[in-house]
Amino acid sequence: MKNKDTKDAANATPTLDGAVVFITGASKGIGYAVALKCAQEGATVVACGRDVTSLQLLSDAIVKKGYSRPSLLPINLANASAEDYKNVASHVREQFGKLDVLILNAAMLGELTPVVNYSSTLWKEVFQVNVHSNLLMLKEFRQLLIESKLKSVLFTLESEQLLKAAHWGAYGSSKAALRSVMGMFASENSAVDQINVIGVIPPPTKTNIRATAYPAEDQSSLAKPDEIAKEYVQLLTLKNTACHGEIFEIKNFS
């Protein structure tokens, strides 16, 4: 694992101008901020989220700043079918003809409780959002990514400590599974002319998930999503040989 300092961007050359960037969990938090930053850098954003109103607010914010109008994709990852993902990939190909970047950012917290007390129904739902939906998107979008210029996939991951911490249940387990999926996908697409695969571990950030998990926490001590977004954009444009298969931990936001 590499530590990604906020000032360490020597190899980063943001070149998202003209790129098509698909972002899950784009309606709020880090996903919203990353979508806005990618649009600022000249990308056309395909914003995926389940909250239609929040997606519309994102679109308004992007357009108001004079950036390219995003394509909004309201979808509930908890109950989307394999056919739904095929249709999404077909839509992206028909509308844009390519997909340069796939940012797998959406996540569901579930409940914080001992494993033996966990609802089996909720456990399945969290895994559907945090793991299975990502697998289906990788499967359907892979060819589009290979045909593009940047051909990058970025996974939002969690710290190793949380993955085995008490009471983190389905969230911790699913994020551990997602880390494994990322490693496998990177190994299977390791050629320089194939897909660039990157993992990112954000610092404690002011998001709804964080507030739910730590209701008594001082929010002023947390990183802001727009600060994190800058780091995402830098990582998206690193050369394949500099970062393929690596997990970057964003730090120094205290």
N, C-alpha and C positions, 0 to 999 in steps of 0.2 A: 504494500500500500504506500502511496505517496502522499505527503502533506502538501496541499495546494495553498500557498500563501497568497494573500490578496495582491501583493506587489510583484509576485513572481509570474510574469506573463511574457517572458522574453521570447518564447516560441509561438506565442499567439498572434495571429494576424486575422482579425475579424473580416471575413469575406462572405457574408451571408447575402450580399446584394444579388437579387434575382433568384435566390434559393426558395424552395418550397419546404416549409417546416411544419410537421404534424406534432401537436402537443396534447397529451392527455392530462386531465386535471387542470385545464386551462382557465376554468371559470373563477378560481380563487387562489390566494396564497402564492407560492413559488411559481406555479404554472401560469398564473395570470401575469406575474411580473416578467417571466421569461418570454411569454408571448409578446408582450409590449416591447421588450428589448430587442427581440428578433425582428419585429416590424420596424423598429427604429434603425436597425442595421440594413434594411432594404429587403428583408424576406417577406414572402407571402405566407401568412400563418393559416394553418388549418387547426382551429381551436376545438378540441373535444372536451365535453363536460356534460353533466346531467342537469345542471341548473340553467335553463334557457335564459332567464332574466339576467343572470350574471354573465353569460356569454354575450348577450346583447350589450351590456354595459362595457365589456371588454372591447367589442367592436366599435362602439361609440368613442371610447377613449383613444383607440388606434387611429380612427378616421379624423378625429378632432385634432390630432397632432400632425396630420398631413401624410400619414403613412398609408401603404396599400391596404385596402379593405380586406379583412380576413374572411375566410370561409368558416362558417360556424357549423359544428356537427354535434347536436344534442344527442347523447347516447348514454344509457345507464349500463355501465360495464358489469353490474351485478347480475343482469339478466339477458345481456346480449348473446345471441347465438352465433355459431360458427358462420352461418349464412350471412348474418349481419356484417361480420368483418370482411367477408368476400365482397359484399356490396359496397362497403366503405372503400376498399382498395380499388374497386372498379370506378367508383366516383372520382377518386383522386386521379387515376389514370386518364379518365375522360376529360376532366376539367383542367388538369395541369400537365399531363403527359409525363410526369416524373415525381419523385419524392426524394429530396436531398437529405433531410434529417428527420429522424423519428425520436421524439423525447418521451420516454415512458415514465411519467411523473405521477399519475393518479394513484391514490392510495386510500384505503379504508381502515380506520382504527379498530373498529369492533369494540370489545369491552376489556377492561383491565381486571382480570380475576384469575384465580388459580386454574390451571388446565383442567382439573377434575370437575370444576364447576362450570366450565364453558358450555354455552349453548351449541349443540352440534349444527343446528341450522345456521347460526351466525358464523360459526367457524368456516363452513363451506362458502358462505357469501364473501367473507374477507379474502379467502383464497381465490375465489373467482375474480375479484377485482384486482388483487395485488399480484397474482401469479398467472392464472389461466388466461385472462384477457390479454396479457402481454405476450404469452406464447402464441395466441391466435393472431395477434398483430404482426409479430415477427414472421410468422408463416406466410401471411397474406401480403405483407409489404416488402419482403426480401428482394424479389425481382425488381420492383420499382426502385429500390435503394441502389442495387447493383448498377442499374442503368443511369444513375445520376452522377453528378460531379463530386459532391461532398460525401455521399453515401455513409452517413454517420448515424449511429444509434447510441443514445445516452440514457442510462438507467439511473433513477434516483433511488439510492440505497440507504441503509441505516448503519450505525456504528456497530461493531462486533459485540461490544458490551451489552447493548440493548437486546441483541438477538437471543441471548440466553438469560436475560434478567427475569426475575420472578414476576408473575402476573401479566406479562406482555402477550401471553397467549397466541392467538391467531395472527396478530400483527407481527410480533417478533418472529414467529415460525415462518410466515409467508415471506417476510423480507429476507430471511435466511435462504429460503428456497429461491427467491428471485436472484440473490447473489450467485447461487449455483447455476441458475439458468444463464445469467450473464456470462459467467466463465465458460460454460459449454459453448454458447453461441459465439463467443470470441474465438475459441479454439477451432470451431468449425468454419470460421470466416477469417482466417488469419493471413491469407495472401494479401499482399500490398494492393492488388487491384480489386479486392473485394471490400467487405463492409468494415468500417472503423467502429469498434465497440468500446464504449467508455462507461465507467461507473462514477457516480458522484455521491458523496456523503455530505449533505449540508450541515452547518452548525445548528444549534438550537435557534429556531426561526419563529418569528411572530406569525403563526398560522392558526387556523381553526382547530386542526388536529392537535397541535401543541397545547392550545388553551384547554382543550377537553381533557388531555392526558395530565396536564399540570395546572389545575384551576387556580391554585394559590400562588403561582409563580409570578415574579415581577416581570411584566411584559417589556418594560423599558430596557431590560438587560439583554434582550434577544436581538438577533440580527434581523434586518428588514428584508422582505422578499426582493426588493429592487436591488439591494446590494448583492444578493445571491445571484440574481439574474445576470449580472455582469460577468460573473465567474463561469456560468453556463455557456455564455456566448464565446468566451475565450477558449474554453475546452472544445467546443464544437468545431473550431477551425484549426486546431493543432494538426500537424502532419500525422498520418497514420502510424508511421514508425516511431513517433514520439510518445504515443499514448495508447495504442491498441491493446485492449485487454486490461488496462490499468484501472485502479480505483483511486480517485482523488478525494481527499478529505479537505473540505474548505474550512479554513481556520481564521483566527485573528479578527473576530468580529465582536469581541467582548467590550 
